[in-house]
């Protein structure tokens, strides 16, 4: 019997803090052992997960003692919130704790994509001199479109302004009269207007029924020709095959993708051979520093809920 089960990786200091007050089972391999995880939850009071553990009726039906789910991150699409609400289970995301990590990831991506010289490192090392091909562009004076304008997007906007980018944003959940637009120095636009005017677009949306396939082939076609595209939000928002086609046809200048409709991404998908496309393994929000912050925040929330 245990008080807390942790099914994915967590900072060891936060785990140790929880062990001072509770019985804890910490095994990051549990996410890939659903039967064992289900068995452990039968006599458990709290579950801590990242994004791969699917938390819903299938997992929790026999876990009547679970009263708390801690999410080591901010997206909640892997957690059945309606079921948790029905069962009186509190769900705690680590809101704000990984904003810096994602914002820096986006800025790094913008610099890589706009400058464009880094694709040819092997060519230079081989004794070639592709100088003309390596001449890229600058961020200064360009327009960055942020789709979604929550805490992470605002952290991106703060950093992007330092580079001299013009910031455009779309978020239907934030009314035009909200002071955040003026405070952040951001121009609020409707989505299609933003896509037409932005030389780079970065997504900062949750995955919901309203955002599912929001960027389908038709909407991707509305992106400005040669634009750069970054998705560090959620897979399922973007039609990956349509994005790959736009890259192969050189309608887009490049892309940085961190999240996918199915994770881990399987070999041979449409994005695998897309040109000027950087693929990362859902790590935008995970740095050594953010892992400490996220883990500490969730550990404290779970601890407070159980005491």
SULWO-V82157 format. One record per helix or strand. SS is the DSSP state (h for helix, s for strand). FROM is the first residue (numbers start at 0). TO is the last residue. If there is no record, write none. Layout:
ss:SS from:FROM to:TO
ss:SS from:FROM to:TO
This chain:
ss:s from:3 to:5
ss:h from:11 to:18
ss:s from:23 to:25
ss:h from:27 to:31
ss:h from:33 to:40
ss:s from:45 to:48
ss:s from:54 to:54
ss:h from:56 to:59
ss:s from:67 to:70
ss:s from:78 to:78
ss:h from:80 to:85
ss:s from:89 to:92
ss:h from:98 to:114
ss:h from:116 to:124
ss:s from:142 to:146
ss:h from:150 to:161
ss:s from:165 to:169
ss:h from:179 to:182
ss:s from:186 to:187
ss:h from:190 to:196
ss:s from:199 to:202
ss:s from:214 to:214
ss:h from:216 to:219
ss:s from:227 to:230
ss:s from:237 to:237
ss:h from:239 to:247
ss:s from:253 to:256
ss:h from:269 to:272
ss:s from:276 to:278
ss:h from:287 to:305
